[in-house]
Amino acid sequence: MITKHRETTRPLAPHRSREHFLPFARPLIEEDEITAVVETIRSGWLTMGPKTHEFERAFADRIGSTHAIAVNSATAALHLALEAIGLQPGDEVITTPYTFAATAAVVRYFDARPVLVDVRPDDLNIDPERIEDAITGRTRAIMPVHIAGQPCAMDEIVAVAARHGLRVIEDAAHALPTRYCGRTIGTIGDMTAFSFYATKNLTTGEGGMVTTENAQLAERIRLMRLHGISKDAWKRYTAEGSWFYEIEAPGYKYNMTDVAATIGLCQLAKLDAMTARRAAIAARYTAAFTACDALETPWVNPDGEHAWHLYLLRLHLDALPLDRAEVITELTARNIGTSVHFIPLHLHPYYRDREGYEPSAFPVAYAEYRRVISLPIYAAMTDQDADDVIDAVLDVVQLGRR
Ligand SMILES: Cc1ncc(COP(=O)(O)O)c(C=O)c1O
């Protein structure tokens, strides 16, 4: 199935295009980040220390969470969250096929089983109506993924989790800052994992954060992110620290560095401005594409505030002479970078072969994946960049119709 979509096609009509390639994603790194990082490097304290702690406090304040624990990726954040609930081999965790590799891989780290539940066609988030049927005696947690930065139906998810005594661990890699019914994502589930990967709404190069209201879970995550050695071990090399430490568990090396946290602090200060810019680009796209019968613009949930990490444009393939791969090839020929989010987990050899999945096992995820394209959307884009994307998309969908 995936092999088929790997086929490359030659562009049909590479004609008017922008002069330089517009990458699919690019971080907004300005002089403030550069100056601050230089200062941190000059300070001599490179790894986890005062800047990481300052970033954790500032992040918790921004989200409105009690605890924020900085780590080196969202993958680490999700792994530590599952470790903190004591996930065991053979346990089950409910999530969706419409996500990135990391969401399910962390479950497999424990020799536990990711149990996939199909998504809703409107927002591509887990369908809360289907969760109950997937719960068994081995289910320990639900991991909703806020795809593209749009909130999942958290009231329904939290209610079903409460009825069955399950934990809710949110994959909010895309969802900063996302709001749901007046609450900020990061304050609803038992734990929430954020990503600060280079393409994310806030970047530290690589990085992640866990937020939680639960002091016990926070303490376990703090312990396990740095070798499982006793609290504040990072202070060992300061005047206030002590040489003494104890290993309490076989922990991981998942801590954030102060260099990364310094970038994060600068990014956090402009998060609202960066989000507004993403939202403006999304509005520009939607206004331009709404009238085109070959295109379906993203549905926006009125109960939430979208972080616009991704702009997922869906094609009405029956109204187009091109397939999705050809549309991507044509856009590339017009110097527009795109991507596809996501190839559903059940199509990948590892999960397909393990569970014997057919593509139709999750019909909504499969059908929507086949017609979705992610367009460039990031704070470093200009209006002209967005207009170039619009021109290229409208030009491509007219191909063969002329
Ligand atoms: C939905 C989702 N979850 C988790 C991750 C993992 O994030 P990280 O690269 O910070 O480990 C990503 C990364 O793209 C993602 O898209």
Ligand as a Chemical Component Dictionary entry (heavy atoms), coordinates in Angstrom:
data_LIG
# 
_chem_comp.id                   LIG 
_chem_comp.type                 NON-POLYMER 
_chem_comp.pdbx_formal_charge   0 
_chem_comp.three_letter_code    LIG 
# 
loop_
_chem_comp_atom.comp_id 
_chem_comp_atom.atom_id 
_chem_comp_atom.alt_atom_id 
_chem_comp_atom.type_symbol 
_chem_comp_atom.charge 
_chem_comp_atom.model_Cartn_x 
_chem_comp_atom.model_Cartn_y 
_chem_comp_atom.model_Cartn_z 
_chem_comp_atom.pdbx_ordinal 
LIG C1 C1 C 0 1.671 13.632 16.868 1  
LIG C2 C2 C 0 3.116 13.552 17.270 2  
LIG N1 N1 N 0 3.444 12.950 18.420 3  
LIG C3 C3 C 0 4.722 12.865 18.840 4  
LIG C4 C4 C 0 5.745 13.401 18.084 5  
LIG C5 C5 C 0 7.162 13.262 18.569 6  
LIG O1 O1 O 0 7.746 14.488 18.847 7  
LIG P1 P1 P 0 9.327 14.596 19.095 8  
LIG O2 O2 O 0 9.966 14.696 17.749 9  
LIG O3 O3 O 0 9.491 15.853 19.896 10 
LIG O4 O4 O 0 9.749 13.386 19.841 11 
LIG C6 C6 C 0 5.456 14.057 16.888 12 
LIG C7 C7 C 0 6.543 14.617 16.084 13 
LIG O5 O5 O 0 6.412 15.092 14.990 14 
LIG C8 C8 C 0 4.109 14.137 16.458 15 
LIG O6 O6 O 0 3.777 14.712 15.300 16 
# 
loop_
_chem_comp_bond.comp_id 
_chem_comp_bond.atom_id_1 
_chem_comp_bond.atom_id_2 
_chem_comp_bond.value_order 
_chem_comp_bond.pdbx_ordinal 
LIG C1 C2 SING 1  
LIG C2 N1 SING 2  
LIG C2 C8 DOUB 3  
LIG N1 C3 DOUB 4  
LIG C3 C4 SING 5  
LIG C4 C5 SING 6  
LIG C4 C6 DOUB 7  
LIG C5 O1 SING 8  
LIG O1 P1 SING 9  
LIG P1 O2 DOUB 10 
LIG P1 O3 SING 11 
LIG P1 O4 SING 12 
LIG C6 C7 SING 13 
LIG C6 C8 SING 14 
LIG C7 O5 DOUB 15 
LIG C8 O6 SING 16 
# 
